[in-house]
Amino acid sequence: MYREIIKKFNDAGYEAYLVGGSVRDMIMGRQIYDYDICTSALPKEVYGVFPDDKIFETGIKHGTVTLLYKDIPFEITVFRKETGYSDHRHPDKVIFGASLEEDIARRDFTMNAICYDGEKFTDLHGGITDIQNRIIRAVGDAEKRFEEDSLRILRGLRFASVLGFEIEEKTLAAMKRNAYDIKSVSAERIFTEFKKAAEGRFFAEAYEKYYDIFKLFIPNAAPVKSVFENREKAQSALVDLKADKRSVKLAKDYFTYYNFSPVMLLKNCGKENAHFICSKRGDTAALEQVLAEGTPYNLAMLDINGKDILPFVDDKTRIHEILNALLDDVMNKKIQNKREILLKKVVDRL
């Protein structure tokens, strides 16, 4: 569908290319979630190319509009140059009407600086070779790229965690020299990038390899070998980064129950967090088997409840304790999850 959009631009006399992460993922054979198109057309000219489609001015200040084409959003940005980054985050001035070469030169990493016109790639900075070699390399002068926008340092770490790529030597050195400028990035944005990194398949390796950068923006960060002895610090760090409660709970579960069996993960963490932890340690299949077998992992799944036990106990406060003991026995396959068997076990216990 992006080819149709590019053709419409071309037919109207404008250059247009698919660019950024979508091209990178296309080359890698990964699923594409977002489509970014760069063009020589100014934002106001996009309306003329697509008169019958909805267009939203989502970033008009920086030359970006979002085109809703056949119910799919495409981010359209005019070729541009940027000058001055006094806050190490945003350009002081954006200049529209640049050439493709100038537009590409301002991008972060070579793997994200490849263009595709629907037929051929335009690769001005060796991004395809870097993808093939699994390398993260800054476009042009690495020092300048990170001085311009310190968020790019976090993005580099995220790509290392998600893709398993290695950060090129000069790029890594520039990241380290400019890492202290990350203070200019909001805690919420830091957390967003860190969360994406932590969800990456190669996070453990990236965290260990680039710990000396991670520790500069994660409060109380611990080395990977001691992270399980620093659960409280991990939770505190997420709170400091203004993480949502769900993410703080996930961190607590991850560091507390990482080595538990799949069924015990389900009991203590719930299905969603258990899935996350198992995906990180590579035993999702074992978790799926437990779920397929229907093994009870919470009290609601037991074939009896508190009302069934009430006639057998003098102290109501013991009901929860007894139910948990029964659940453990069922989870460990010591007894079957059948009402009569569970009630007999209650009588035997008392």
C-alpha positions in Angstrom: 0.0 0.0 0.0 2.9 2.3 0.6 3.8 1.9 -3.0 0.5 3.5 -4.0 1.3 6.5 -1.8 4.8 6.8 -3.2 3.4 6.6 -6.8 0.8 9.3 -6.0 3.6 11.6 -4.8 5.7 10.8 -7.9 2.8 11.4 -10.3 2.3 14.8 -8.7 6.0 15.6 -9.3 7.4 15.0 -5.8 10.0 12.6 -4.5 8.9 10.1 -1.8 10.5 7.2 0.0 9.7 4.8 2.7 12.3 5.4 5.4 13.4 4.6 8.9 12.5 1.5 11.0 10.0 0.2 8.4 12.8 -0.2 5.8 15.1 -1.7 8.4 12.5 -4.2 9.4 11.7 -5.0 5.8 15.4 -5.8 5.2 15.5 -8.0 8.3 12.3 -9.8 7.5 10.6 -8.5 10.6 7.0 -7.5 10.8 6.4 -3.8 10.0 4.2 -1.9 12.5 4.7 1.8 11.5 5.2 3.3 8.1 7.2 6.6 7.7 7.5 8.3 4.4 9.8 11.2 3.6 9.0 13.5 0.7 10.0 16.7 -1.1 6.3 17.8 -0.7 5.6 20.4 1.9 2.9 19.5 4.5 0.4 21.9 2.8 1.1 20.2 -0.5 0.3 16.7 0.8 -3.4 17.8 0.9 -3.3 18.4 -2.8 -1.9 14.9 -3.5 -4.5 13.2 -1.3 -7.6 15.4 -1.5 -10.0 12.6 -0.6 -8.1 11.2 2.4 -8.0 12.3 6.0 -4.8 14.1 7.0 -4.0 15.1 10.6 -1.4 17.7 11.5 0.3 15.6 14.2 3.7 17.3 14.0 3.2 20.2 11.6 5.9 22.3 13.4 8.5 19.7 12.3 7.0 19.2 8.9 5.0 16.0 9.8 1.4 15.1 9.0 -0.3 11.7 9.4 -2.2 10.4 6.3 -5.0 8.0 6.9 -4.9 6.0 3.7 -7.4 3.1 3.4 -7.7 3.2 7.2 -3.9 2.7 7.7 -1.9 5.6 9.2 1.2 6.8 7.4 3.5 9.4 8.9 4.5 11.8 6.1 7.5 14.2 6.7 9.0 16.8 4.4 12.7 16.6 3.7 14.3 18.9 6.3 17.4 20.2 7.9 17.8 20.9 11.6 20.1 23.4 13.3 20.9 24.1 17.0 20.0 21.7 19.8 20.4 23.9 22.9 18.5 21.5 25.1 20.2 18.3 23.7 16.8 17.1 22.7 15.0 19.3 20.1 16.2 21.3 17.2 16.2 25.1 17.7 15.3 25.5 14.0 13.7 23.2 11.4 14.3 24.1 7.7 11.9 22.6 5.1 12.9 22.1 1.5 16.1 20.2 2.1 17.5 17.5 -0.3 17.1 13.8 0.4 20.8 13.7 1.2 20.5 16.4 3.8 17.4 14.8 5.3 19.1 11.4 5.7 22.2 13.0 7.2 20.3 14.2 10.3 19.1 10.7 11.3 20.3 8.6 14.2 21.7 5.3 13.0 22.7 4.0 9.6 20.2 1.1 9.8 17.5 3.7 10.1 18.8 5.9 7.3 17.9 3.7 4.4 15.2 4.8 1.9 13.1 2.6 -0.4 11.0 3.9 -3.3 9.1 0.7 -3.9 11.7 -0.7 -6.3 15.2 0.1 -5.1 17.0 1.1 -1.9 18.9 4.3 -1.4 21.6 3.6 1.2 23.9 6.6 1.6 25.6 5.6 4.8 26.1 1.8 4.6 23.1 0.8 6.6 22.4 -2.4 4.7 25.9 -3.6 5.4 25.6 -2.7 9.1 22.3 -4.6 9.3 24.0 -7.7 7.7 26.8 -7.4 10.2 24.4 -6.7 13.1 26.1 -3.4 13.9 24.6 -0.2 15.4 26.5 2.8 13.9 25.7 6.5 14.1 25.1 8.4 10.9 28.1 10.6 10.1 29.8 12.2 13.2 28.7 10.1 16.2 29.7 12.9 18.6 27.4 15.3 16.9 24.5 12.9 16.7 24.4 12.5 20.4 25.1 16.1 21.2 22.0 16.9 19.1 19.7 14.5 20.9 20.7 12.5 23.9 17.6 10.4 23.6 19.5 8.7 20.8 21.7 7.1 23.4 18.7 5.3 24.9 17.5 4.3 21.5 20.9 2.8 20.8 20.6 0.7 23.9 17.1 -0.3 23.1 18.1 -1.5 19.6 20.9 -3.5 21.1 18.4 -5.2 23.5 15.7 -5.8 20.9 17.8 -6.7 17.9 20.8 -8.2 19.5 23.1 -5.9 17.5 26.5 -4.7 18.8 27.2 -1.0 19.1 30.1 0.0 16.9 33.2 1.2 18.8 33.2 4.9 17.9 29.5 5.1 18.3 29.7 3.5 21.8 32.5 5.9 22.8 30.5 8.9 21.8 27.4 7.5 23.7 29.5 7.3 26.8 31.0 10.8 26.5 27.5 12.3 26.0 25.5 10.0 28.4 25.4 12.6 31.2 23.2 14.8 28.9 20.4 12.3 29.3 19.4 14.4 32.3 17.7 16.7 29.7 15.3 13.9 28.9 12.2 13.5 31.1 11.9 10.6 33.5 8.8 9.4 31.7 10.6 9.3 28.3 13.6 7.5 29.9 11.2 4.9 31.3 9.5 4.4 28.0 12.8 3.7 26.3 14.0 1.5 29.2 10.8 -0.5 29.2 11.1 -1.2 25.5 14.7 -2.3 26.0 13.8 -4.5 29.0 11.2 -6.3 26.8 13.9 -7.0 24.2 15.0 -10.6 23.6 18.6 -9.7 24.2 18.2 -7.4 27.2 20.3 -9.4 29.7 23.2 -9.4 27.3 22.9 -5.7 26.4 22.4 -4.7 30.0 25.6 -6.5 31.1 27.6 -5.3 28.1 26.5 -1.6 28.4 25.9 -1.5 32.1 28.2 1.5 32.5 25.8 3.6 30.4 22.6 2.1 31.8 23.7 3.0 35.3 23.9 6.7 34.4 20.2 7.1 33.8 18.6 4.3 35.9 18.6 5.3 39.6 20.3 2.7 41.8 21.0 0.4 38.9 22.7 -2.8 39.8 25.1 -5.0 37.7 23.4 -7.9 36.1 25.1 -10.5 38.2 23.8 -8.9 41.4 20.5 -7.7 40.2 18.6 -10.5 41.9 20.1 -9.4 45.2 18.9 -5.8 44.5 15.1 -6.2 44.0 14.3 -3.2 46.2 16.7 -1.0 44.2 15.1 -2.2 41.0 11.6 -1.3 42.2 12.9 2.0 43.6 14.5 2.9 40.3 11.2 2.4 38.4 9.4 4.5 40.9 12.0 7.2 40.4 11.5 7.0 36.7 7.8 7.5 37.3 6.8 4.1 36.0 3.2 3.0 36.1 2.1 0.6 38.9 1.8 -2.3 36.5 5.5 -2.0 35.4 6.7 -1.7 39.0 4.7 -4.9 39.8 6.3 -6.7 36.8 9.7 -5.7 38.0 9.0 -7.0 41.5 7.7 -10.3 40.1 10.6 -10.6 37.6 13.3 -10.2 40.3 11.5 -12.2 43.0 10.1 -15.2 41.1 12.4 -15.5 38.1 13.6 -19.0 39.1 10.2 -20.4 40.0 8.5 -23.1 38.1 5.9 -22.1 35.5 3.0 -23.1 37.7 4.4 -21.2 40.7 4.9 -18.2 38.4 1.2 -18.3 37.5 0.2 -18.5 41.2 2.4 -15.6 42.3 2.5 -13.4 39.3 -0.6 -14.0 37.2 -0.7 -15.2 33.6 0.5 -12.0 31.9 3.7 -11.5 34.1 4.3 -15.3 34.0 4.4 -15.2 30.2 6.8 -12.2 30.3 9.2 -14.0 32.7 9.1 -17.3 30.8 9.7 -15.5 27.5 12.9 -14.0 29.0 14.2 -17.3 30.2 13.1 -19.3 27.2 10.6 -21.8 28.6 7.3 -20.4 27.3 6.4 -23.9 26.0 6.5 -25.3 29.5 4.1 -22.5 30.7 1.8 -23.2 27.8 1.7 -26.9 28.7 0.7 -26.0 32.3 -2.1 -23.8 30.9 -3.2 -26.4 28.4 -3.4 -29.1 31.1 -5.7 -26.8 33.1 -3.6 -27.1 36.3 -5.2 -24.8 38.9 -2.9 -21.9 39.9 -5.2 -19.7 41.9 -7.9 -20.2 44.6 -10.7 -19.5 42.2 -9.8 -22.6 40.2 -10.1 -25.0 43.1 -13.2 -27.2 43.1 -14.1 -26.0 46.6 -14.3 -22.5 48.2 -14.4 -20.9 51.7 -18.1 -21.7 52.2 -17.4 -25.4 51.7 -14.7 -25.4 54.4 -16.5 -23.2 56.9 -18.5 -26.1 58.6 -15.2 -27.8 59.4 -13.3 -25.0 61.1 -13.8 -23.1 64.3 -11.6 -20.2 63.4 -12.7 -18.5 60.1 -9.3 -16.8 59.8 -7.8 -20.2 58.9 -9.9 -20.7 55.8 -7.5 -18.8 53.5 -4.5 -20.7 54.9 -6.2 -24.0 54.3 -7.3 -23.2 50.8 -3.7 -22.1 49.9 -2.4 -25.4 51.3 -4.8 -27.3 49.2 -3.9 -25.3 46.1 -0.2 -26.1 46.7 -1.0 -29.8 46.9 -3.0 -29.7 43.7 -0.3 -27.7 41.9 2.3 -30.2 43.0 0.0 -33.0 41.8 -0.2 -34.5 45.3 -4.0 -34.6 45.1 -6.6 -34.2 42.4 -8.7 -31.1 42.1 -12.0 -32.8 42.9 -14.4 -31.6 45.6 -14.7 -34.8 47.5 -11.0 -35.4 47.6 -10.3 -31.8 48.7 -12.9 -32.0 51.5 -11.4 -35.2 52.7 -8.0 -33.5 52.8 -9.5 -30.7 54.9 -10.9 -33.2 57.4 -7.6 -35.0 57.6 -5.7 -31.8 58.2 -8.0 -30.8 61.0 
